[in-house]
């Protein structure tokens, strides 16, 4: 039979086509998709999730929110009882906000339900709530991309990829990275540096593989490779698939740019993802991130800058052509900022404070003085200098000089005001009047004794302050303070002097306090207190020196020979030494102790070091806080230091100069990789309240807390480390060698090897019964503590097994323990930490964490154990008896010391000296014609010398003056100006007062009060010794 081949082939084509189609088509349960542009039909949104410019955005900067996005239809994960394979790939970016600390991460998940019920934000990533975490009924599988280390969930670090099964405690966990081109050096990266990363996840034959790399890279190696994982009991027949994320106090934007998925063996769907031309979310400080908008903006900015320069140049040329008179009339009224600038009041504030200048206290050649009250109730005296616009420089000099002095014997300049041609000086109100009223009283009933006058003169001349001679005031039952300088304004109060605590008031620190004596914010000698009769000396060389009672130097500013001319305690609580140009030579802000004040910076190389307790001024503690190249880190002091707190900076490093944090009211900003005026690397927000008195303190327990003066007491308004560190993760929560449980109970590891330092106070920690020794390493072993973590996240060894970790500790004499953490199904790859000191360990009450602690101990023999058991009863009896006796003795001694201290305080209060304040005068600038008229054309000469001649004269108010004429002294112009500014700012009864000055051509004139009895040398060195002073 002959068959027509052409027609036979045509006849078989439908059968062949059907057979091929059957081979190519997936089963009816197959789901394959590629999404390069998200919209409302391709994804279902829950919580805070949104679609922005076709990009899936799970979270933004909103605090404590959950964002979840799921594929709209359920996807089959089982055929009968067998699991279906799946493969997925997606491109993501975690974009940190420059105004917030970044956190926490996101999860790719399978879930049987929609919505966000039974979930929680922050470190829970919107996956589970704490109540349901670990329940097998969850039926949830996820791959987490976590950038926050939560020790309660056993996180290995703050940058990892983990496999989650019904719990946030990962069964596998790895630091992300890859080998480019399948070999060479391993490259790790930060998941939340803003760059775009591609993820490949493949589940097949009960194994899971996860690969992560920057977009455009195609690595051969994976982060988690073919690790065994049986999801039979986890997956239901059909599941929703998608993404979830959460924010807390830490926020960042979690973005999914594209996504592919397949529940078949075909993993080629990921090739359909667009990897070119994607938007960048790298922080704006990255020099490589230059968009078209940036270039256009830069071009416009340059053009505007050129135009502005042209306008400024034109204005400058025009202004130079003005006459000197016009320039003086149009000159803006202002005072230059300098250390200790007094408050500038508005005219309306003074008008209200003085009730429209209604209560006049007195008047004179300078103008009038009015009584008033500020809003806080403090009384003031307002000196109105009318018609003195021509002495603007003299007015400014007085504000700058008198305003920078605060001494118990000098009235304080509270502030100033300039309004039209008038000048106002605001002083503290003196209820007892001026000092001259007591020295030159008309009827001489209240004249000061010579000894009192001499004491005032010596105190001012020596500029010396001592613990024995300064004002002593007991502020609280527990603190004693002796104040030297003070600074008050409408917002807060600072005091500088000697302080001691109530336990030991024979030792003092030189310190600065805010509001009350208990709130010490800086001290010069916290670890080296001085005794009674110690002296703080401001030397003629411009150095502040603290000497103990035996004359030994305890502390110094080391500023001798640096042209220091003054010392000032500023409105911000900064103790400043400044030179004749008002430049800071030394300041306490550069030497922080345990506190920061608003406006203060902590630079790299500086430390905050906590005190032993809030009441202990003189003992430093173990915790410290310092800025590093990575960010702000908190350490517990050991060798080497162990980090318990991390606030890290991300992005490209564009910082110039020293890295620092800046504390302002309402925020703490980190500048490590960025520089001002750019945005900081991160900001921690601090609650705003109505009070302006605020400080930040590193507490004895390692917390960094902010305090504010509210309702006449200090209130803690923010704990800045609590978002990062759980209570059991602070190094000294339970002391050394101790275990902290989830309910913060403290206990010792093993009673045969460790005993409590104080059984009544278990938080003080534990001590070794038999100390370790390097001479008998053969007699050492480990005690094992399961599900126990350690606070530090820095591993000494990575990728090792448990035995290697333990052996490394045994071979290292300084090692006290081996802490080991690993994945659930791969104990051969773990993280090992070998500390030389053991602080608080954290016992995690969860069976899912794979962390163990191996504490090295000296072997105890059975004989020793039996001996201890036989003697423990007798030891308790003897200990109880001795303890009771010592306790009674301590109580008796304490009562006696308390009574003696009270008597001493009463005697000190009775012997406290009264003092009166003194007003500083305003030097006037006289014209040459005024002096020519006052001295009748310089006709009555009183005397002459190398400096020139002195003439007698009378002003219009008939007050007599002496005019010193400094002829031909143009070469000492600076000395003349210095004398006017310094002597003019002092008005003391035993110093002749500088009434004013005059400059005319090459001549300089100084105008003093007339001395009818002549100069003081006439009485001290009299020729016939008839009137020599005693």
NUBA-558136 format. One record per residue (C-alpha): residue in one letter; x, y, z. Coordinates in steps of 0.5 Angstrom, whole numbers, padded with zeros to 4 digits, always signed. Layout:
BEGIN
aXYZ;...
This chain:
BEGIN
x+0000+0000+0000;x+0003+0007-0002;x+0001+0012+0003;x+0001+0020+0001;x+0006+0023+0006;x+0004+0030+0005;x-0003+0028+0007;x-0001+0024+0013;x+0004+0029+0016;x-0002+0034+0016;x-0007+0029+0019;x-0002+0028+0025;x+0000+0035+0026;x-0006+0036+0031;x-0004+0030+0035;x+0003+0032+0036;x+0001+0040+0038;x-0003+0037+0043;x+0002+0033+0046;x+0007+0038+0046;x+0002+0043+0049;x+0001+0038+0055;x+0008+0037+0056;x+0009+0045+0056;x+0003+0047+0060;x+0004+0047+0068;x-0002+0043+0072;x-0008+0047+0074;x-0005+0049+0081;x+0001+0053+0078;x+0002+0060+0079;x+0007+0064+0075;x+0008+0072+0075;x+0012+0078+0074;x+0011+0085+0077;x+0015+0090+0075;x+0010+0096+0076;x+0005+0095+0082;x-0002+0097+0082;x-0008+0096+0086;x-0010+0090+0082;x-0003+0086+0083;x-0003+0087+0090;x-0007+0088+0096;x-0005+0093+0102;x-0006+0092+0109;x-0004+0097+0115;x+0001+0103+0113;x+0003+0100+0106;x+0002+0104+0100;x+0004+0104+0092;x+0008+0110+0091;x+0010+0111+0083;x+0009+0104+0082;x+0013+0102+0088;x+0011+0098+0093;x+0012+0102+0100;x+0011+0098+0106;x+0013+0103+0111;x+0015+0110+0112;x+0017+0115+0117;x+0011+0114+0122;x+0012+0111+0128;x+0010+0104+0131;x+0006+0102+0124;x+0005+0096+0121;x+0005+0095+0113;x+0003+0089+0109;x+0002+0087+0102;x+0000+0080+0099;x-0001+0077+0093;x-0009+0078+0092;x-0010+0070+0091;x-0008+0064+0095;x-0003+0060+0092;x-0003+0052+0092;x+0003+0050+0096;x+0001+0042+0097;x-0001+0037+0092;x-0005+0032+0097;x+0000+0031+0102;x+0007+0033+0098;x+0010+0040+0098;x+0010+0044+0092;x+0017+0047+0090;x+0017+0055+0089;x+0022+0060+0087;x+0021+0067+0088;x+0026+0073+0086;x+0025+0081+0088;x+0029+0087+0088;x+0028+0091+0095;x+0031+0098+0098;x+0031+0100+0105;x+0032+0107+0105;x+0034+0110+0112;x+0031+0117+0114;x+0036+0122+0115;x+0032+0125+0121;x+0031+0118+0125;x+0035+0112+0127;x+0034+0107+0122;x+0030+0100+0123;x+0028+0095+0123;x+0027+0091+0117;x+0022+0086+0113;x+0020+0079+0112;x+0018+0075+0105;x+0012+0071+0108;x+0007+0065+0107;x+0001+0066+0111;x-0006+0063+0111;x-0010+0069+0113;x-0010+0076+0110;x-0010+0083+0115;x-0005+0084+0120;x-0009+0081+0126;x-0004+0078+0132;x+0002+0082+0129;x+0006+0087+0132;x+0011+0093+0130;x+0018+0095+0131;x+0022+0089+0132;x+0017+0084+0131;x+0017+0086+0124;x+0009+0086+0123;x+0010+0078+0123;x+0007+0076+0130;x+0005+0079+0136;x+0009+0077+0143;x+0003+0073+0145;x+0003+0068+0139;x+0010+0068+0137;x+0013+0061+0137;x+0006+0058+0136;x+0005+0052+0132;x-0002+0054+0130;x+0001+0060+0126;x+0003+0056+0120;x+0007+0062+0118;x+0014+0061+0114;x+0018+0067+0113;x+0025+0070+0110;x+0027+0076+0115;x+0032+0081+0113;x+0033+0084+0119;x+0037+0090+0121;x+0036+0090+0129;x+0039+0086+0134;x+0034+0083+0139;x+0037+0078+0144;x+0030+0076+0146;x+0030+0073+0139;x+0037+0070+0139;x+0039+0075+0133;x+0046+0074+0131;x+0047+0081+0130;x+0044+0088+0127;x+0045+0086+0120;x+0043+0079+0118;x+0038+0074+0114;x+0034+0069+0117;x+0029+0063+0116;x+0023+0064+0121;x+0018+0058+0122;x+0012+0060+0126;x+0017+0065+0130;x+0022+0071+0130;x+0027+0066+0133;x+0031+0064+0126;x+0032+0057+0125;x+0038+0059+0120;x+0041+0066+0120;x+0047+0069+0116;x+0050+0076+0115;x+0049+0078+0108;x+0054+0078+0103;x+0057+0074+0096;x+0063+0072+0092;x+0063+0076+0086;x+0064+0071+0080;x+0064+0065+0084;x+0071+0066+0088;x+0075+0071+0091;x+0074+0076+0097;x+0067+0075+0100;x+0064+0082+0100;x+0059+0083+0106;x+0054+0089+0106;x+0049+0093+0110;x+0042+0091+0108;x+0039+0098+0110;x+0044+0103+0106;x+0039+0105+0101;x+0042+0101+0095;x+0038+0096+0091;x+0039+0089+0092;x+0036+0083+0089;x+0034+0076+0093;x+0033+0069+0090;x+0029+0064+0094;x+0029+0057+0092;x+0025+0051+0096;x+0025+0044+0093;x+0026+0037+0096;x+0025+0040+0103;x+0031+0045+0102;x+0032+0052+0102;x+0037+0057+0099;x+0037+0064+0099;x+0042+0069+0095;x+0042+0076+0096;x+0047+0081+0092;x+0047+0088+0089;x+0042+0089+0083;x+0046+0087+0077;x+0051+0082+0080;x+0050+0075+0079;x+0053+0071+0085;x+0054+0063+0084;x+0054+0063+0092;x+0048+0064+0097;x+0047+0066+0104;x+0044+0060+0106;x+0045+0054+0101;x+0041+0048+0101;x+0039+0048+0108;x+0034+0042+0110;x+0027+0045+0112;x+0021+0041+0112;x+0015+0045+0112;x+0010+0040+0111;x+0007+0041+0118;x+0007+0049+0117;x+0004+0050+0110;x-0003+0049+0109;x-0006+0047+0102;x-0006+0054+0100;x-0003+0060+0103;x-0002+0068+0101;x+0005+0070+0100;x+0008+0077+0100;x+0011+0082+0105;x+0011+0085+0112;x+0015+0090+0116;x+0014+0095+0122;x+0017+0101+0125;x+0018+0103+0132;x+0022+0109+0135;x+0026+0107+0129;x+0024+0108+0122;x+0026+0107+0115;x+0022+0106+0108;x+0022+0099+0106;x+0021+0099+0099;x+0019+0093+0094;x+0021+0095+0087;x+0019+0089+0083;x+0017+0081+0084;x+0017+0075+0081;x+0014+0068+0083;x+0013+0061+0081;x+0010+0055+0085;x+0013+0050+0079;x+0020+0047+0078;x+0021+0053+0073;x+0026+0059+0076;x+0027+0063+0070;x+0021+0067+0072;x+0026+0072+0075;x+0030+0074+0069;x+0024+0078+0067;x+0025+0083+0073;x+0028+0090+0070;x+0034+0091+0073;x+0036+0097+0069;x+0034+0105+0071;x+0032+0103+0078;x+0031+0109+0082;x+0036+0110+0088;x+0035+0111+0095;x+0042+0112+0097;x+0042+0118+0102;x+0043+0125+0099;x+0050+0125+0102;x+0053+0120+0097;x+0057+0124+0092;x+0055+0118+0086;x+0047+0120+0087;x+0047+0126+0082;x+0040+0126+0079;x+0038+0130+0073;x+0034+0134+0079;x+0040+0135+0082;x+0044+0138+0076;x+0038+0143+0074;x+0038+0145+0082;x+0045+0146+0082;x+0045+0150+0076;x+0040+0155+0078;x+0043+0155+0085;x+0050+0157+0081;x+0046+0163+0077;x+0042+0165+0083;x+0049+0166+0087;x+0052+0170+0082;x+0046+0175+0082;x+0047+0175+0089;x+0054+0177+0089;x+0053+0182+0084;x+0047+0185+0088;x+0052+0185+0094;x+0058+0188+0091;x+0053+0194+0088;x+0050+0195+0095;x+0057+0195+0098;x+0060+0200+0093;x+0054+0204+0095;x+0055+0204+0102;x+0062+0206+0102;x+0060+0212+0099;x+0056+0214+0105;x+0058+0219+0109;x+0061+0217+0116;x+0055+0221+0119;x+0050+0217+0115;x+0053+0210+0116;x+0053+0212+0124;x+0045+0213+0124;x+0044+0207+0120;x+0048+0202+0123;x+0044+0197+0126;x+0044+0196+0134;x+0047+0190+0136;x+0052+0187+0141;x+0057+0182+0139;x+0056+0175+0141;x+0061+0173+0146;x+0062+0168+0152;x+0057+0170+0158;x+0053+0174+0153;x+0047+0177+0158;x+0040+0177+0156;x+0037+0182+0151;x+0031+0185+0153;x+0026+0188+0149;x+0023+0195+0150;x+0016+0192+0151;x+0019+0187+0156;x+0022+0192+0161;x+0016+0197+0160;x+0011+0191+0163;x+0016+0189+0168;x+0017+0196+0171;x+0009+0198+0170;x+0011+0203+0165;x+0017+0206+0169;x+0013+0208+0174;x+0017+0207+0181;x+0023+0211+0180;x+0029+0209+0185;x+0033+0215+0184;x+0037+0219+0179;x+0044+0222+0177;x+0048+0224+0171;x+0047+0217+0168;x+0040+0218+0168;x+0034+0214+0172;x+0033+0208+0176;x+0027+0204+0176;x+0024+0198+0180;x+0021+0192+0177;x+0019+0185+0177;x+0020+0179+0171;x+0015+0174+0170;x+0019+0169+0174;x+0018+0174+0180;x+0025+0176+0181;x+0026+0183+0182;x+0030+0188+0178;x+0033+0195+0178;x+0033+0198+0171;x+0038+0203+0169;x+0036+0208+0164;x+0041+0212+0160;x+0038+0217+0156;x+0041+0221+0150;x+0047+0217+0150;x+0047+0214+0143;x+0054+0217+0142;x+0057+0212+0147;x+0055+0206+0144;x+0062+0203+0145;x+0062+0204+0152;x+0055+0201+0153;x+0057+0195+0149;x+0064+0195+0153;x+0060+0195+0160;x+0055+0190+0158;x+0061+0185+0156;x+0065+0186+0162;x+0060+0187+0167;x+0055+0182+0164;x+0061+0176+0164;x+0062+0177+0172;x+0058+0174+0177;x+0061+0174+0184;x+0057+0174+0191;x+0060+0181+0192;x+0058+0184+0186;x+0051+0186+0183;x+0050+0182+0177;x+0048+0185+0170;x+0042+0181+0168;x+0041+0184+0161;x+0040+0190+0157;x+0036+0193+0152;x+0037+0198+0146;x+0031+0202+0144;x+0032+0208+0139;x+0037+0213+0143;x+0036+0210+0150;x+0040+0205+0153;x+0038+0200+0159;x+0042+0196+0164;x+0038+0191+0168;x+0041+0189+0174;x+0039+0185+0180;x+0035+0189+0185;x+0039+0191+0192;x+0034+0192+0197;x+0039+0195+0202;x+0041+0200+0197;x+0049+0201+0194;x+0055+0199+0198;x+0057+0207+0199;x+0051+0208+0203;x+0054+0203+0208;x+0061+0206+0207;x+0060+0214+0206;x+0053+0214+0211;x+0052+0221+0212;x+0051+0220+0220;x+0056+0215+0220;x+0052+0210+0224;x+0053+0204+0219;x+0060+0205+0217;x+0064+0199+0215;x+0069+0197+0220;x+0076+0197+0217;x+0077+0190+0217;x+0071+0189+0213;x+0074+0193+0208;x+0080+0190+0208;x+0077+0183+0207;x+0073+0186+0201;x+0080+0189+0198;x+0084+0183+0198;x+0078+0178+0196;x+0078+0182+0189;x+0085+0183+0188;x+0087+0176+0189;x+0081+0173+0185;x+0082+0167+0190;x+0077+0162+0192;x+0077+0157+0197;x+0073+0152+0200;x+0074+0155+0207;x+0072+0163+0205;x+0067+0162+0200;x+0059+0162+0202;x+0057+0156+0205;x+0050+0154+0204;x+0046+0147+0205;x+0041+0146+0200;x+0039+0139+0201;x+0040+0134+0207;x+0045+0130+0203;x+0049+0135+0199;x+0053+0141+0201;x+0055+0147+0196;x+0060+0153+0197;x+0058+0157+0191;x+0063+0162+0187;x+0060+0164+0181;x+0053+0163+0178;x+0049+0165+0172;x+0041+0166+0172;x+0036+0168+0167;x+0029+0167+0165;x+0030+0160+0163;x+0035+0156+0168;x+0040+0157+0173;x+0047+0155+0174;x+0052+0155+0179;x+0060+0154+0180;x+0063+0152+0186;x+0065+0146+0191;x+0061+0141+0192;x+0061+0135+0197;x+0055+0129+0198;x+0052+0128+0205;x+0056+0122+0206;x+0063+0125+0207;x+0063+0133+0207;x+0071+0133+0208;x+0072+0132+0201;x+0070+0136+0195;x+0070+0137+0188;x+0070+0143+0184;x+0064+0143+0180;x+0058+0146+0176;x+0050+0144+0178;x+0044+0146+0175;x+0038+0149+0179;x+0040+0145+0185;x+0046+0142+0188;x+0044+0135+0187;x+0044+0136+0179;x+0052+0136+0178;x+0053+0137+0170;x+0061+0137+0170;x+0066+0137+0175;x+0074+0138+0175;x+0076+0133+0179;x+0071+0127+0180;x+0076+0122+0182;x+0081+0126+0186;x+0077+0130+0191;x+0080+0136+0195;x+0080+0137+0203;x+0078+0143+0207;x+0082+0149+0206;x+0083+0147+0199;x+0084+0153+0194;x+0082+0155+0187;x+0086+0160+0184;x+0085+0164+0178;x+0092+0166+0177;x+0095+0173+0174;x+0098+0168+0168;x+0091+0166+0166;x+0090+0159+0169;x+0085+0156+0174;x+0089+0152+0179;x+0085+0147+0184;x+0090+0146+0190;x+0089+0142+0196;x+0090+0144+0203;x+0097+0141+0203;x+0099+0146+0197;x+0099+0140+0192;x+0096+0141+0185;x+0090+0137+0184;x+0087+0140+0177;x+0089+0146+0172;x+0086+0149+0166;x+0094+0149+0163;x+0092+0156+0160;x+0098+0160+0163;x+0101+0164+0158;x+0095+0164+0153;x+0093+0171+0154;x+0087+0169+0159;x+0084+0176+0161;x+0077+0173+0164;x+0073+0167+0167;x+0065+0167+0166;x+0060+0162+0167;x+0055+0162+0161;x+0048+0162+0160;x+0049+0155+0158;x+0053+0152+0164;x+0059+0153+0160;x+0065+0155+0164;x+0070+0159+0160;x+0076+0162+0160;x+0077+0168+0155;x+0082+0172+0152;x+0082+0180+0150;x+0079+0178+0144;x+0073+0175+0147;x+0076+0168+0144;x+0075+0162+0148;x+0081+0159+0151;x+0079+0154+0155;x+0072+0151+0156;x+0069+0146+0161;x+0064+0143+0155;x+0071+0140+0152;x+0072+0136+0158;x+0065+0133+0159;x+0064+0128+0165;x+0058+0124+0165;x+0053+0129+0163;x+0051+0134+0156;x+0048+0140+0156;x+0043+0143+0151;x+0048+0146+0146;x+0054+0141+0148;x+0057+0137+0143;x+0061+0130+0145;x+0067+0129+0140;x+0071+0123+0138;x+0076+0122+0143;x+0072+0125+0149;x+0068+0120+0153;x+0062+0120+0158;x+0063+0116+0164;x+0058+0114+0169;x+0059+0115+0176;x+0058+0110+0181;x+0051+0113+0184;x+0047+0119+0183;x+0049+0121+0190;x+0056+0119+0189;x+0060+0125+0186;x+0067+0122+0187;x+0067+0115+0184;x+0067+0113+0177;x+0063+0107+0174;x+0064+0102+0169;x+0060+0105+0163;x+0062+0110+0158;x+0059+0113+0152;x+0064+0115+0146;x+0063+0117+0138;x+0067+0112+0134;x+0068+0112+0126;x+0062+0107+0126;x+0057+0112+0130;x+0055+0112+0138;x+0057+0106+0142;x+0056+0105+0149;x+0062+0101+0153;x+0063+0097+0159;x+0070+0098+0161;x+0074+0092+0161;x+0080+0089+0157;x+0078+0090+0152;x+0072+0094+0153;x+0065+0091+0151;x+0060+0094+0147;x+0053+0094+0149;x+0050+0100+0146;x+0050+0101+0138;x+0048+0107+0134;x+0051+0106+0127;x+0051+0111+0122;x+0050+0109+0114;x+0052+0111+0107;x+0058+0114+0104;x+0063+0118+0109;x+0063+0125+0107;x+0065+0128+0114;x+0070+0133+0115;x+0074+0134+0122;x+0072+0131+0128;x+0066+0126+0129;x+0061+0128+0134;x+0054+0128+0137;x+0050+0134+0138;x+0045+0135+0144;x+0039+0140+0143;x+0033+0141+0147;x+0028+0136+0143;x+0034+0132+0139;x+0040+0128+0139;x+0044+0128+0133;x+0049+0124+0130;x+0054+0127+0125;x+0059+0121+0124;x+0059+0120+0116;x+0055+0127+0115;x+0057+0134+0117;x+0054+0140+0118;x+0050+0144+0115;x+0048+0138+0112;x+0043+0133+0115;x+0045+0129+0121;x+0046+0121+0120;x+0041+0120+0125;x+0036+0124+0130;x+0033+0121+0136;x+0027+0125+0138;x+0027+0128+0145;x+0020+0130+0148;x+0018+0137+0148;x+0016+0140+0155;x+0015+0148+0157;x+0021+0148+0161;x+0028+0150+0159;x+0032+0147+0164;x+0035+0140+0161;x+0041+0136+0161;x+0043+0129+0159;x+0046+0124+0163;x+0050+0117+0163;x+0047+0113+0169;x+0050+0109+0173;x+0046+0103+0170;x+0048+0105+0163;x+0042+0108+0161;x+0043+0115+0157;x+0037+0119+0160;x+0034+0126+0159;x+0032+0130+0165;x+0028+0136+0165;x+0026+0141+0171;x+0018+0140+0172;x+0014+0142+0177;x+0020+0144+0182;x+0023+0137+0181;x+0027+0133+0176;x+0023+0129+0172;x+0026+0123+0167;x+0023+0125+0160;x+0027+0120+0156;x+0031+0114+0156;x+0035+0114+0149;x+0038+0107+0150;x+0031+0103+0151;x+0030+0102+0144;x+0036+0099+0143;x+0038+0095+0149;x+0033+0090+0153;x+0034+0091+0161;x+0037+0084+0162;x+0042+0086+0156;x+0045+0092+0160;x+0052+0089+0163;x+0051+0091+0170;x+0044+0090+0171;x+0045+0083+0175;x+0053+0085+0176;x+0059+0081+0174;x+0058+0073+0173;x+0051+0073+0174;x+0044+0071+0170;x+0038+0076+0169;x+0032+0072+0167;x+0026+0075+0163;x+0023+0078+0169;x+0029+0081+0171;x+0031+0076+0177;x+0038+0075+0178;x+0042+0069+0180;x+0049+0066+0180;x+0050+0060+0175;x+0052+0055+0180;x+0053+0055+0187;x+0059+0050+0188;x+0063+0055+0184;x+0060+0062+0185;x+0057+0065+0191;x+0053+0072+0191;x+0057+0078+0193;x+0051+0080+0198;x+0045+0075+0198;x+0040+0081+0200;x+0042+0084+0194;x+0043+0079+0188;x+0043+0085+0183;x+0051+0086+0186;x+0053+0080+0182;x+0057+0074+0184;x+0064+0072+0185;x+0068+0066+0184;x+0069+0061+0190;x+0076+0059+0187;x+0079+0064+0182;x+0082+0062+0176;x+0089+0061+0175;x+0094+0061+0169;x+0098+0056+0173;x+0093+0050+0173;x+0090+0050+0166;x+0089+0043+0167;x+0084+0043+0172;x+0079+0047+0169;x+0073+0046+0166;x+0066+0049+0163;x+0059+0049+0166;x+0054+0049+0161;x+0048+0054+0161;x+0043+0053+0155;x+0039+0059+0152;x+0043+0064+0155;x+0046+0070+0151;x+0051+0075+0152;x+0050+0083+0151;x+0055+0084+0146;x+0054+0083+0138;x+0062+0083+0136;x+0064+0075+0135;x+0071+0074+0136;x+0070+0067+0132;x+0065+0066+0126;x+0063+0060+0122;x+0066+0055+0127;x+0063+0049+0131;x+0062+0049+0139;x+0068+0045+0140;x+0072+0050+0137;x+0069+0055+0141;x+0070+0052+0147;x+0077+0050+0146;x+0079+0057+0144;x+0077+0059+0151;x+0081+0053+0154;x+0087+0055+0151;x+0087+0063+0152;x+0089+0064+0160;x+0085+0071+0160;x+0078+0068+0157;x+0073+0067+0162;x+0067+0064+0158;x+0065+0062+0151;x+0059+0064+0148;x+0056+0060+0142;x+0050+0061+0138;x+0048+0057+0132;x+0043+0056+0127;x+0038+0051+0129;x+0040+0045+0123;x+0047+0047+0123;x+0051+0047+0129;x+0057+0047+0125;x+0057+0054+0123;x+0056+0059+0129;x+0059+0065+0132;x+0064+0065+0138;x+0065+0070+0143;x+0071+0070+0149;x+0070+0075+0154;x+0076+0076+0159;x+0071+0079+0164;x+0064+0076+0165;x+0058+0081+0166;x+0051+0080+0166;x+0048+0074+0162;x+0041+0074+0159;x+0037+0067+0160;x+0032+0067+0154;x+0026+0063+0156;x+0025+0060+0149;x+0026+0053+0146;x+0028+0056+0139;x+0034+0060+0141;x+0040+0056+0140;x+0045+0060+0144;x+0049+0057+0150;x+0054+0060+0155;x+0060+0055+0157;x+0063+0059+0164;x+0070+0057+0165;x+0071+0054+0172;x+0077+0051+0177;x+0075+0044+0178;x+0073+0043+0185;x+0075+0036+0189;x+0069+0032+0192;x+0073+0033+0199;x+0073+0040+0198;x+0065+0040+0197;x+0064+0035+0203;x+0068+0040+0207;x+0064+0046+0205;x+0058+0042+0206;x+0060+0041+0213;x+0062+0048+0215;x+0056+0051+0212;x+0052+0051+0218;x+0057+0054+0223;x+0059+0059+0218;x+0051+0062+0217;x+0051+0062+0225;x+0058+0066+0226;x+0056+0070+0220;x+0049+0072+0223;x+0052+0074+0230;x+0058+0078+0227;x+0053+0081+0222;x+0048+0083+0227;x+0054+0086+0232;x+0057+0090+0226;x+0050+0093+0224;x+0048+0095+0231;x+0055+0099+0231;x+0054+0102+0224;x+0047+0105+0226;x+0050+0107+0233;x+0056+0111+0229;x+0052+0113+0224;x+0047+0117+0229;x+0053+0120+0232;x+0055+0123+0226;x+0049+0125+0224;x+0048+0129+0230;x+0055+0132+0230;x+0053+0134+0222;x+0047+0137+0224;x+0050+0141+0230;x+0056+0144+0225;x+0051+0146+0220;x+0047+0150+0225;x+0054+0153+0227;x+0056+0155+0220;x+0049+0158+0219;x+0049+0162+0225;x+0056+0165+0223;x+0055+0166+0215;x+0057+0173+0214;x+0052+0178+0211;x+0054+0182+0204;x+0051+0188+0200;x+0051+0188+0193;x+0055+0194+0189;x+0053+0197+0183;x+0058+0198+0177;x+0058+0205+0174;x+0058+0207+0166;x+0064+0211+0164;x+0062+0217+0160;x+0065+0219+0153;x+0066+0227+0154;x+0068+0231+0149;x+0074+0236+0149;x+0070+0242+0149;x+0066+0239+0155;x+0073+0238+0159;x+0075+0245+0157;x+0069+0248+0160;x+0070+0244+0166;x+0077+0245+0168;x+0077+0252+0166;x+0081+0251+0160;x+0086+0246+0164;x+0088+0252+0169;x+0088+0249+0175;x+0094+0243+0175;x+0094+0238+0181;x+0100+0235+0179;x+0104+0231+0174;x+0108+0225+0172;x+0111+0221+0167;x+0104+0220+0164;x+0102+0227+0164;x+0098+0232+0168;x+0092+0232+0172;x+0087+0238+0173;x+0082+0240+0177;x+0075+0241+0174;x+0067+0241+0176;x+0062+0238+0172;x+0055+0242+0170;x+0052+0238+0176;x+0057+0241+0181;x+0061+0234+0182;x+0068+0235+0182;x+0073+0231+0178;x+0080+0230+0176;x+0082+0230+0169;x+0088+0226+0167;x+0091+0228+0161;x+0096+0223+0157;x+0099+0227+0152;x+0103+0224+0146;x+0101+0217+0148;x+0098+0215+0141;x+0103+0209+0141;x+0099+0206+0147;x+0092+0206+0144;x+0091+0199+0146;x+0093+0200+0153;x+0088+0206+0154;x+0082+0202+0151;x+0084+0197+0156;x+0084+0201+0162;x+0077+0204+0160;x+0074+0198+0159;x+0077+0194+0165;x+0077+0200+0170;x+0071+0203+0167;x+0067+0196+0169;x+0069+0197+0176;x+0066+0201+0182;x+0069+0200+0189;x+0069+0204+0195;x+0077+0203+0196;x+0078+0205+0188;x+0077+0212+0185;x+0072+0211+0180;x+0073+0212+0173;x+0067+0217+0171;x+0069+0217+0163;x+0074+0219+0158;x+0076+0223+0152;x+0080+0222+0146;x+0082+0228+0142;x+0087+0228+0136;x+0093+0225+0139;x+0091+0226+0147;x+0087+0222+0151;x+0084+0224+0157;x+0081+0220+0163;x+0076+0223+0168;x+0076+0221+0175;x+0072+0223+0181;x+0076+0228+0185;x+0080+0226+0191;x+0080+0231+0197;x+0085+0227+0201;x+0090+0226+0196;x+0092+0219+0193;x+0093+0213+0198;x+0101+0214+0197;x+0100+0220+0201;x+0098+0216+0207;x+0102+0210+0206;x+0109+0214+0205;x+0108+0220+0208;x+0115+0224+0209;x+0114+0226+0216;x+0111+0219+0218;x+0106+0223+0222;x+0100+0220+0218;x+0102+0213+0216;x+0097+0208+0216;x+0097+0202+0221;
